[in-house]
Amino acid sequence: MDSLDWPGTGRNLDWGKGSYLVGQGGAAWTCSSCYVTAPARLEWCSRCGSWGSFVMRVTRPASPVQDTAVRSAAELARGTSSWLPLTGPVGEVFGPVPVGLWSMAIWGPPGSWKSTSALVLSEALCQASGPVLYLSLEEGHGATISERLRRLEIRRDDLLVACQSDLGRVVETCREREVRSIVIDSLSYLPSLDAEDLARLGREAGAAIVVILHATKSDQARGSLSVLHAVDVVVALHGGDYQHEKNRFGALKKGRLPWSTTT
């Protein structure tokens, strides 16, 4: 866990996972390299080692789930959850996930099969729940993603690949095409998005959300810590291996990615 002293105050600021530090009036300073937040401008980021990288932005805490119904414990205990039929290798790595709205973060260093894993999961979600919108913000519609789709033999008409970063347009596309899941590759190209933004995107689009995050030089997930705190599942990828760091739907798992040997 990283920590540093906020100059001029003598206070120690905890940069641990899930911390969300906000300044006066909801303003915060964000490191433009690793996106960690602080309540004041800092000259140096101890998380990624960058100098002069803090910029001001307005932050908001993630909204809790809104449910106006009042239910008894007995009623809830009798209830049964509906799960998406993710089977085979994909279910082994990413399952279980429920029917409806849920969220997942997949992160890792370069060469850890993040985009390949995201496409494999996207194909499985198409089969299990319906159309998927894959936001290819890093590779666009270029040769890299085309080659990866051919290599994985993914040729589904209901796997929609877009380069759109305008979330209003994303919501419109989801409603028009009845999209059930949104995969964002990667969140580095939408650095201002926080946990509340992603939750709102899921609600307005009526879709589950999967986000891909890069790793910092210190081998931590790059991006707003509020996102990792808010999502239901966090899967770390390293060298062809996977490990669940968080899973609200089942046991934490780890192992070898079955598709990491795909040529």
C-alpha positions as CSV (number, residue, x, y, z in Angstrom):
1,M,0.0,0.0,0.0
2,D,1.5,3.3,-1.0
3,S,1.3,6.5,1.1
4,L,2.8,9.9,1.0
5,D,2.9,13.1,3.1
6,W,0.7,16.0,1.9
7,P,3.2,18.9,2.0
8,G,2.4,21.6,4.4
9,T,0.0,19.6,6.6
10,G,2.0,16.8,8.1
11,R,-0.9,14.5,7.4
12,N,-0.3,11.1,5.9
13,L,-2.7,10.3,3.0
14,D,-3.6,6.6,2.5
15,W,-3.5,5.6,-1.2
16,G,-4.8,2.1,-0.5
17,K,-7.2,0.3,-2.8
18,G,-10.7,1.8,-2.5
19,S,-9.6,5.2,-1.1
20,Y,-11.4,8.1,-2.6
21,L,-9.8,11.4,-1.6
22,V,-11.8,14.6,-2.4
23,G,-11.0,18.2,-1.8
24,Q,-13.3,21.2,-1.1
25,G,-16.4,21.4,-3.2
26,G,-15.9,18.0,-4.6
27,A,-12.7,19.0,-6.4
28,A,-9.8,16.6,-6.5
29,W,-6.4,16.5,-8.2
30,T,-5.8,13.5,-10.4
31,C,-2.5,12.1,-11.6
32,S,-2.6,12.1,-15.4
33,S,-0.3,9.0,-15.5
34,C,-2.0,6.6,-13.1
35,Y,-5.2,8.5,-12.3
36,V,-4.9,8.2,-8.5
37,T,-6.7,11.1,-6.7
38,A,-5.6,13.6,-4.0
39,P,-7.3,16.5,-2.3
40,A,-4.5,18.9,-3.2
41,R,-2.0,19.3,-6.0
42,L,1.1,17.2,-5.4
43,E,4.4,17.7,-7.2
44,W,5.2,14.0,-7.2
45,C,3.0,10.9,-7.4
46,S,4.4,8.1,-5.2
47,R,2.1,5.5,-6.9
48,C,3.7,5.8,-10.4
49,G,6.6,8.1,-9.8
50,S,5.5,10.9,-12.2
51,W,6.5,14.5,-11.5
52,G,4.1,17.4,-12.2
53,S,1.4,15.1,-13.4
54,F,-1.5,16.2,-11.1
55,V,-4.4,18.0,-12.8
56,M,-7.7,19.3,-11.2
57,R,-11.0,17.6,-11.9
58,V,-14.4,17.4,-10.2
59,T,-15.2,14.1,-8.6
60,R,-18.3,12.4,-7.3
61,P,-18.7,9.3,-5.1
62,A,-20.3,6.3,-6.8
63,S,-24.0,6.1,-6.3
64,P,-25.4,3.1,-4.4
65,V,-27.9,0.8,-6.0
66,Q,-31.4,2.3,-5.7
67,D,-34.2,-0.1,-4.7
68,T,-37.3,1.3,-3.1
69,A,-38.8,-2.1,-2.3
70,V,-38.8,-3.4,1.3
71,R,-38.3,-7.1,1.6
72,S,-37.9,-9.5,4.5
73,A,-34.8,-11.6,5.2
74,A,-36.9,-14.7,4.8
75,E,-38.1,-13.6,1.3
76,L,-34.6,-12.8,0.2
77,A,-33.3,-16.1,1.5
78,R,-35.9,-18.0,-0.5
79,G,-35.0,-16.2,-3.7
80,T,-32.8,-17.7,-6.3
81,S,-30.3,-15.9,-8.5
82,S,-30.3,-16.3,-12.3
83,W,-26.9,-16.8,-13.8
84,L,-25.7,-16.4,-17.3
85,P,-24.8,-19.7,-18.9
86,L,-21.0,-19.1,-19.3
87,T,-19.6,-22.5,-19.7
88,G,-16.3,-24.1,-20.7
89,P,-13.0,-22.1,-20.4
90,V,-14.7,-18.7,-20.3
91,G,-16.9,-19.8,-17.4
92,E,-13.9,-21.2,-15.7
93,V,-12.0,-17.9,-15.9
94,F,-14.8,-15.3,-15.6
95,G,-17.9,-17.0,-14.2
96,P,-20.3,-16.9,-12.6
97,V,-22.0,-13.6,-13.5
98,P,-25.7,-12.9,-13.1
99,V,-28.4,-12.0,-15.5
100,G,-28.9,-8.3,-15.7
101,L,-26.6,-5.5,-14.6
102,W,-23.1,-6.3,-13.3
103,S,-19.6,-5.0,-13.8
104,M,-16.1,-6.3,-14.2
105,A,-12.6,-4.9,-14.4
106,I,-9.8,-6.8,-16.2
107,W,-6.3,-5.4,-15.8
108,G,-2.7,-6.3,-16.4
109,P,0.7,-5.2,-17.9
110,P,1.4,-5.2,-21.7
111,G,1.3,-8.7,-23.3
112,S,-0.9,-10.2,-20.6
113,W,-3.7,-11.1,-23.1
114,K,-6.1,-8.4,-21.9
115,S,-7.7,-7.6,-25.3
116,T,-7.7,-11.3,-26.3
117,S,-9.5,-12.2,-23.1
118,A,-11.9,-9.3,-23.5
119,L,-12.9,-10.6,-27.0
120,V,-13.2,-14.2,-25.8
121,L,-15.5,-13.0,-23.0
122,S,-17.4,-10.8,-25.5
123,E,-18.2,-13.7,-27.7
124,A,-19.3,-15.8,-24.8
125,L,-21.6,-13.0,-23.6
126,C,-23.1,-12.8,-27.0
127,Q,-24.0,-16.4,-26.8
128,A,-25.3,-16.2,-23.2
129,S,-27.3,-12.9,-23.1
130,G,-27.3,-11.1,-26.5
131,P,-25.5,-8.4,-28.4
132,V,-22.3,-7.0,-27.1
133,L,-20.8,-3.5,-27.9
134,Y,-17.0,-3.7,-27.9
135,L,-15.5,-0.2,-27.6
136,S,-12.2,-0.6,-29.4
137,L,-10.8,2.7,-28.2
138,E,-7.1,1.6,-28.4
139,E,-7.0,-0.3,-31.7
140,G,-10.0,1.1,-33.5
141,H,-11.1,-0.9,-36.6
142,G,-7.5,-1.5,-37.6
143,A,-5.4,-4.4,-38.6
144,T,-4.6,-5.5,-35.1
145,I,-8.2,-6.2,-34.0
146,S,-9.0,-7.7,-37.4
147,E,-6.1,-10.2,-37.1
148,R,-7.1,-11.0,-33.5
149,L,-10.7,-11.8,-34.5
150,R,-9.5,-14.0,-37.3
151,R,-7.1,-15.8,-35.0
152,L,-9.8,-16.4,-32.4
153,E,-12.3,-17.4,-35.2
154,I,-14.8,-14.8,-33.9
155,R,-17.3,-13.9,-36.6
156,R,-20.5,-12.9,-34.9
157,D,-22.9,-10.3,-36.3
158,D,-24.1,-9.5,-32.7
159,L,-20.6,-8.6,-31.5
160,L,-20.5,-4.9,-32.5
161,V,-17.1,-3.1,-32.6
162,A,-17.1,0.7,-32.3
163,C,-14.5,3.4,-31.7
164,Q,-17.0,5.8,-30.0
165,S,-16.0,7.6,-26.9
166,D,-19.1,9.8,-26.7
167,L,-21.1,8.0,-24.0
168,G,-24.4,9.6,-25.2
169,R,-23.9,8.0,-28.6
170,V,-22.9,4.7,-26.8
171,V,-26.2,4.7,-24.9
172,E,-28.1,5.4,-28.2
173,T,-26.4,2.5,-29.9
174,C,-27.1,0.2,-27.0
175,R,-30.8,1.1,-27.1
176,E,-31.1,0.8,-30.9
177,R,-29.2,-2.5,-31.1
178,E,-30.6,-4.0,-27.8
179,V,-27.0,-4.4,-26.5
180,R,-26.8,-6.4,-23.3
181,S,-23.1,-5.9,-22.4
182,I,-20.5,-3.1,-23.1
183,V,-16.8,-3.9,-23.1
184,I,-14.5,-0.9,-22.9
185,D,-10.9,-1.5,-24.2
186,S,-9.5,0.4,-22.6
187,L,-10.4,2.8,-19.8
188,S,-7.1,4.7,-20.4
189,Y,-8.8,6.4,-23.3
190,L,-11.6,7.6,-21.1
191,P,-9.5,8.9,-18.1
192,S,-12.2,11.2,-16.7
193,L,-14.7,8.4,-16.2
194,D,-15.2,7.4,-12.6
195,A,-17.3,4.7,-10.9
196,E,-20.5,6.8,-10.9
197,D,-20.1,7.5,-14.7
198,L,-19.7,3.7,-15.4
199,A,-22.7,2.9,-13.1
200,R,-24.8,5.5,-14.9
201,L,-23.7,4.2,-18.3
202,G,-24.8,0.7,-17.3
203,R,-28.2,1.9,-16.0
204,E,-29.0,4.1,-19.0
205,A,-27.8,1.5,-21.6
206,G,-29.4,-1.4,-19.7
207,A,-26.1,-3.3,-20.1
208,A,-23.4,-5.0,-18.0
209,I,-20.1,-3.3,-18.1
210,V,-16.6,-4.8,-18.6
211,V,-13.6,-2.4,-18.5
212,I,-10.0,-3.1,-19.4
213,L,-7.3,-1.3,-17.5
214,H,-3.5,-1.1,-18.0
215,A,-0.9,-1.5,-15.3
216,T,1.4,1.1,-13.9
217,K,5.2,0.8,-13.7
218,S,4.7,-0.4,-10.1
219,D,2.4,-3.2,-11.4
220,Q,-0.9,-1.8,-10.1
221,A,-4.1,-1.2,-12.0
222,R,-4.0,2.2,-13.7
223,G,-7.1,4.2,-13.3
224,S,-9.5,5.6,-10.7
225,L,-9.4,3.5,-7.6
226,S,-13.1,4.2,-7.2
227,V,-13.7,2.0,-10.3
228,L,-11.9,-1.0,-8.8
229,H,-13.8,-0.4,-5.6
230,A,-17.2,-0.3,-7.3
231,V,-17.1,-3.1,-9.8
232,D,-18.3,-6.6,-8.9
233,V,-15.4,-8.6,-10.2
234,V,-11.7,-7.7,-10.6
235,V,-9.5,-10.1,-12.6
236,A,-5.7,-9.5,-12.8
237,L,-3.8,-11.0,-15.8
238,H,0.0,-11.6,-15.7
239,G,2.0,-13.6,-18.2
240,G,-0.9,-15.8,-19.3
241,D,-2.2,-16.4,-15.8
242,Y,-5.3,-15.0,-14.2
243,Q,-6.3,-14.3,-10.6
244,H,-9.5,-12.9,-9.1
245,E,-8.7,-10.1,-6.8
246,K,-12.4,-9.5,-6.0
247,N,-15.6,-11.5,-6.8
248,R,-19.0,-10.7,-5.3
249,F,-20.5,-13.7,-7.1
250,G,-18.3,-16.6,-6.1
251,A,-15.0,-17.8,-4.8
252,L,-11.7,-16.1,-5.8
253,K,-10.0,-18.2,-8.5
254,K,-6.7,-18.3,-10.2
255,G,-5.1,-20.4,-13.0
256,R,-3.8,-20.4,-16.5
257,L,-5.7,-18.6,-19.3
258,P,-6.8,-21.5,-21.6
259,W,-6.4,-19.2,-24.7
260,S,-3.0,-17.9,-23.8
261,T,-1.4,-20.5,-26.0
262,T,-3.5,-19.5,-29.0
263,T,-1.3,-18.8,-32.0
